[in-house]
Amino acid sequence: MAVLGYTLYRNVVPYPTGAAFWLPITAGAWIAVALAAVLLSPALVRRIGRRLTEEEGLA
């Protein structure tokens, strides 16, 4: 988690200007949606993970 946080930090500091201004905001929104899904519906996330594992032939 620390490496992920550091990577996100280094991609935002210094904050982009111009057309890239909205990219960190959009990425942060996607991360927030994924985190909310994991925290609010762990059964759904497990089911999605199980199905992806089966489709890739890893199970």
C-alpha positions as semicolon CSV with decimal commas, in nm:
position;residue;x (nm);y (nm);z (nm)
1;M;0,000;0,000;0,000
2;A;0,290;0,233;0,073
3;V;0,434;0,182;-0,276
4;L;0,093;0,242;-0,432
5;G;0,048;0,559;-0,227
6;Y;0,396;0,684;-0,318
7;T;0,333;0,617;-0,688
8;L;0,008;0,810;-0,676
9;Y;0,178;1,095;-0,490
10;R;0,465;1,120;-0,742
11;N;0,217;1,133;-1,029
12;V;0,030;1,425;-0,874
13;V;0,312;1,637;-0,726
14;P;0,366;1,884;-0,883
15;Y;0,000;1,911;-0,978
16;P;-0,049;1,910;-1,356
17;T;-0,179;2,217;-1,536
18;G;-0,357;2,267;-1,863
19;A;-0,541;1,973;-2,019
20;A;-0,399;1,727;-1,765
21;F;-0,561;1,914;-1,473
22;W;-0,855;1,671;-1,454
23;L;-0,656;1,346;-1,482
24;P;-0,568;1,310;-1,110
25;I;-0,924;1,399;-1,013
26;T;-1,067;1,135;-1,248
27;A;-0,820;0,872;-1,128
28;G;-0,901;0,957;-0,766
29;A;-1,272;0,919;-0,836
30;W;-1,217;0,572;-0,986
31;I;-1,007;0,470;-0,687
32;A;-1,279;0,596;-0,451
33;V;-1,549;0,401;-0,640
34;A;-1,343;0,080;-0,627
35;L;-1,265;0,125;-0,258
36;A;-1,632;0,190;-0,180
37;A;-1,732;-0,126;-0,370
38;V;-1,483;-0,336;-0,173
39;L;-1,589;-0,191;0,162
40;L;-1,965;-0,183;0,103
41;S;-2,012;-0,510;-0,084
42;P;-1,736;-0,762;-0,019
43;A;-1,955;-1,051;-0,139
44;L;-1,997;-0,889;-0,479
45;V;-1,624;-0,829;-0,506
46;R;-1,550;-1,192;-0,413
47;R;-1,798;-1,313;-0,676
48;I;-1,638;-1,092;-0,943
49;G;-1,291;-1,215;-0,845
50;R;-1,402;-1,578;-0,855
51;R;-1,554;-1,535;-1,199
52;L;-1,245;-1,359;-1,337
53;T;-1,027;-1,637;-1,195
54;E;-1,241;-1,903;-1,365
55;E;-1,245;-1,717;-1,698
56;E;-0,865;-1,695;-1,696
57;G;-0,842;-2,068;-1,622
58;L;-0,660;-2,014;-1,292
59;A;-0,900;-2,217;-1,079
